[in-house]
Amino acid sequence: MVCAATVSSIVGAALSERVAFNAFVFYPPVVSGLVYPIAAHWSISSNGWLAKGISSAGINGTSSNSAILDGGGCGSIHVFAGAVAAIGCYMLKPRSSRFDSNGKPRDIRGHSVPMTIIGSAIIFFGMLALNISQKGFYAMSNMAVYGLMNSLIAAAAGGVAAANLAKIPGCKNQFSTKWNVLTTINGMLSGLVAISASSMYIEPYAALIIGLVAGMMYNFFSGLSFYCKFDDPTDCIAVHLFGGMLGLLLGPFFVKETGILYAADTDSFMRLVTNLVAFGVYSGLGLIVGGVVFGALEMLTSFRVPRETEKIGADIKIHGEPAYPLLFDEISGAAHADKCTKEYHQQEHLCVEETEFVDIPEPVKEAVVPVESPLAFERTRQLMSMPPVSPMIRDSLYPTSKPFRY
């Protein structure tokens, strides 16, 4: 059940901030409830065709099967969900402010890095258990201990590699070369995803190598998403689809005693072939299922929220309540660049009576910038030299009694 829910959560994260609520009701039962159990059976069950492996008969005159190397759902969870997320992002199109009129990507900041860290810590501990549970290795068996240790090593290596490589201009994006917490988090998660296939079957040095490669390649695949104009707010495609791909491809090289670097025999190479086939099957399945499900949503109902709802925020426009009520009451004023947001807030009495709405200079056009009343002129001046703030960040996000920080 947890694994099935993980698939839907990966897809939902990639489509966030512009997908319609109807989609969240419709796609999880199909993707997680119907398709995922079948896909997982192929590699987890002893009767699954990937678990039985691809026969090497005719290559060396004998008949032998090389089963898939995937102890933690690298293919059935991460590659499959990442592929569904990729086709979803392609069909849903980017958020209205993600790219400018020239097609250049804009940096949309999240509203709370500390909360992101807390959420990532929860994911981290969940994936530690996930990496050793798919094949039924529980408690404190030797394989489970190896799996936990290697997962920790790969996660640390991935975070360090991603953070350091992002310091090089052009290796991730053009917005910043500073030490970035979010890049470190995604590098760590990429290492965890990549090691999920082989964590219980390799030595610690191999986990270090896999984690380093996954962390470095995360920056490349994240930049590739920018280049292809995929709007993935949480980099799920780079972390899960491509991180899972690296895990399936690198694992067979490092398996203790029987890996390609150890044995270099037919069986070791056939294990790599099986993993290659698994990547193709799971990614293809995800693209097909996602295309059918999201295409049906587009035809039968709405797949994307209207532009006005995207600007104002689905929490208020659809659900009728701010996502941050404790901060909402502290707002004394807000500057809105979008007219419909201004009028909606006035009509619904969502702001205090003293609220002043002002025009924002061109450099921060289409931003939603919290300011004090009377207006904090100095803060607005500083914002003119910064990237635009996400339109989803409204006056309910930050108390004006505290400085606005990036």
N, C-alpha and C positions, 0 to 999 in steps of 0.2 A: 504494500500500500504506500509506504514512504517513497519507494522508488518511482512508482507511478505518479505520485504527487510532485516529485522532483522534476519529471519531464514537463508537466504543465507549468510549473513555476519558472523554469528556464525560458519557455516560450513567452509567458506573460511578461517577464522582465524585458525581453527584447522588443516587445510591442507597446511598452508603456508610454503614457502621456498623450496618446492619440487614438487608441483602440476603443471601440464601443463596448459598453457593458454587456451587450448581447453576446459578444464573442466569448467572454469569460464563462457564460452559461452554456454555450454550445460546444466549443472545441475540447475542453478537458474530458468530457465523457467519451468522445471519439478517440482522441489522441492517447490519453492515459488509460481509459477504461476498456477500450476495444482493441486498439492496435498494439500498444506497448506490451501487454501480456504475451501476445503472439511473438513479437520480436524478441522479447527476453527469453522465451522458451527455446528459441533457436540456439542460444549460446549458453544458457544456464542448465537446462535439463540435459540429462545424459542421453535422452532420445532426440535432442535437437540436432539438426543437420550440421550446424557449425561446431557444436560440441563433439560430434563424431569426427569431424574433420574432413579434409579433402584428401582423397586417395592419391598416393604417389606411384601407383601401379604403372608400369611401362617405362618409368624413368630409370630404375636400377634393376629391373627384372623381378622385383618382389612387390608384394602388396602391403601397404601400411597407410594408416591414417594419421594425419597431424591435426590435432584438435586446435580450436581457436585459443589463443592466449588472452584471456580477458577475465580476470578474477573480480573486478569491481564495477562492471557495467559500463566500461569505457565506450563500447559500441552501442549497446542497446539503450543506454540512458543518454550519454553526452553527445555522441555523434548523431543519433536519431533526433533528439530534442534540438540540437543546434541546427540541423538541416530544416526542421519545421520552422524554427525561428528565422532562418535565412529567407525562406520563401515568403514567410509572413511579412518580414521587413520590406521585401521587394514589392509585394502587392499592396502593402499599406502606405507606402511612400513616406518620406521623411516628415518630421514635425515642421510646422510652417516657418519656423525661424532657424532651422538647422543649417540651411545653406542660403547664402545671399544671392542677389540677382545674377552674379557672375559664376555661380556654382561653387564658390569657395565655402568650406565648412566654417560654421561659427561654433565657438566654445560655449556650450550650455552647462552652467555649473549646477551641481546638486545643491540641495538646500542645507544639508547637514552631514559633514564628513564624520563627526563622532558617531552619529547613528549608523552610518555606513560601516564603520569599523565594528560596531556591536553586531550588526547583521552578518558581517563577514565572519566574525568569530563563531557565531552560531552555525553558519554553513561549514566552517572549517572543522568543527568537532563532529558535525553530522557526516561529513565526507570521510573522516577517519574511520568511522564505523562502516560506512558504505563500502569503502575499499576492501574490507576484509569479510563482508557479509554475503556477497552475491553467491559464492560457492559453498556457503554453509560452514565457514571456519569461525567458530565462536570461542568465547572464553579466552584462555591464555595458552592456546596451543602454540607451538614454535612458529608455525606459518603465520598465525595471527599477530604474534609479537613482531616478526619480521615485517609484516605488512604495515603495522603502525609506525615502526621506526623508519621504514623507507618512505612512508607518506610524509612524515614530519621533515625528513631531509629534503625531499623533492619540493615541498611547499616552501621551505626556507630558501632553497636555491633559486626557485622560480621568482620569489619576491625580490631577492637581491639582484638577480640578473635583469629583471624588468626595470627596476628602479635605476640601476646604473646605466643601462643602455638608453633609457629615455633621456638621460642627461646629454646625449650626443645630439646636436641639432639635426632635425630631419628624420630621426630614427622612429619617432612615433607620430608626432604632429607638429605643426608650426606654432602652437600656442605658447608653450613653455618648455624650458629645459631645466627647471628647478626640480628639487627632490619632491616627488609627487606621491602622496599617500594612496590615492586611488589606483595609480599605476602599479604600486607595490602590491596592493590587495589583489588586483587582477592577475599579476604575475604569480602570486602565491596560489591562487585558485587554478591557474593554468598548470602549475606544477602538480597540484593534487589530481587534476583531471588526467594529465598525461601518465602519472604513476599508477592510476587506478587499474590499468590492465595487468600490470606485472608486479605490483608491490610485494606480493608474497613469494615471488619466485626468483628474485634477483638479490645481488649483494648491495650493501650500502653505497659503495662507490658508483654503481650503476644508477642508483636513485639520484645521486648528486648530479650525474651527467644528464639524465633525463630531465630533472628539474631545471637545470641551467639552460638547456636547449629550449624547453617549453617557455621559460620566462623571457628569453631573448626573442623567440619567434612570436610571442604574444604581441610585442611591439610592432612587428612587421605585419601581422594579420589585422591588428587594429588599424594601422595605417591603410591597409588594403581596403578595409571597409569604408574609410573616408573616401578613398579614391573612387570606389565603385558607387559612392553616394548611398550606402546603406546606413540608415539611421538606427543604430543599436545603442540605446542609452546606457546599458550596463555591459556592453562588449560581450554579450553571450555568444555571439558567433565566433569571435576570436578565441574566447576561453574554452567553450564546450565543443564546438564543431571541429576547429582546427587543433585544439589541445587534445581532443579525443583521437584525432587522426595521428598526431605525433605519438601518442601512447600506444596505439595499435601497431605502428610501424617500428618504433624503437624497441619495444619490449622483447620481441623474438631474438634480438641480437645479444641480450644480456642474461638470458635465463641460465641459472647455475647449471654447469656441466653439460647441458644439452643445447644451449643457445648457439647462434651462428658464430660468435666470437670464441666459443669454447670447442664445439664439435665440428662446425662447418660441414655437416653431412646433409644428406637428402632430406631427412626428417626436419632438421632445423630450418632449412630453406622452405620446405613445404608449410611449416608453421607460419612463416612470414607471408606466404601466398594465401593461406587461409585468412590471416588477419587483413590482408589487402582486399580480399573478396568481402570480408565482413564490413570493412569501411565502405566499400562501394554499395553493398546491399543496404546497410542502415542509412547512409546518406541519401541514396536514391529513394528508399522507402519514405524517409522524412519529407523529401521534396514533393513526392507524389501525394502523400496524405495531406500535407499542409496545403498544397495547391487545390486539392479537391475540397477540403474543409473550408478554407478561407474564400475560395471561389463561390461555394454555396452560400456562405454568409453574405458575400457581396451581392449575390443575386436575390436572395430571399429577404434579407433585412439589411441593416447597416453594419459595415465592418469598421468604419472610422467615424469618430464624432465630428460634428460640424465645426467649422473654423471658430465660430463664436464660443462654443463650448471649450475648445482647446485653449483659447485665449483666457477665458475666465477661470476655467478649472472644472473638471467633472465633479469634484467633491461638492461644489456649490451649485452648479448648473443642473446636475443630474440627481445628486443625492440630497441637496438642500442643506448641507452643513459643512463648515470649514474643517479641513483635516487637522488643523492645529488650533483648537478652541481656546487653549490656555493662553496662547500668544495673541489670539485674535482680539480679545478684549482690551489689550494694551495698546493697540494701534491708535495713534492720534492723527494720522494723516497719511496719504499715499499719493504718489504721482503715477498716473496711468498714461501710457502712450497710445493705448487703443481706446477709441471712443466708445465702442460697445461695452467694454469692461466698465468704463466710467459710468455710463448710463445705467447699466444693470445694477451696479453697487448702489447708486443713488435711489433707484426705484425700489430695490429690495431692502433698503435701510440697513445695509450690511456694514456701513462705516458710521463712526460717531458723527454728530451734527457738525462739529468744528472742522471736519475733513476738508482740505483744500485740494483741488485737482489742478495740476499745472502741466504745461507742455514741456516735454523733455527735449533737449538739444539733439540735433541730427546724429551725432556719434553714438548716442544710446537710444536711437529710435527703435520702437517695437519692444523696448524693455519695460519691465514693471519694477520700479525702484522705490523701496520704502524710504520716506523722508519724514522729518518731524514737522509739526505745525507750531510756530511759524517755520517756513521752509529752511532746511539745512543747506544753505547755499554752498558751503565749503565741500560737503559730501557730494553734492551733485557735480561740482567741478572736478573732484577726484574721479568720479565715475566716468567722466567724459574720456579719460585716457585708458579705460579698462574695456575688456570685451563685453558685449551685451549680455545682460542677465536673461535667463530663460523667461519667456512669457508666462510659464507656469508658476513662477515665483511671484506670488501676489502679496497684497498688504497684510495677509494673515500669517506670513511666514516668520517675520522678524520683529521683535519689539523695538520700537524706536528709541527706547531708553538706552540701548546698547549700540556701540559703533557697528556700522555695516562693514563686514570684513570679507575678503576673498580667501 
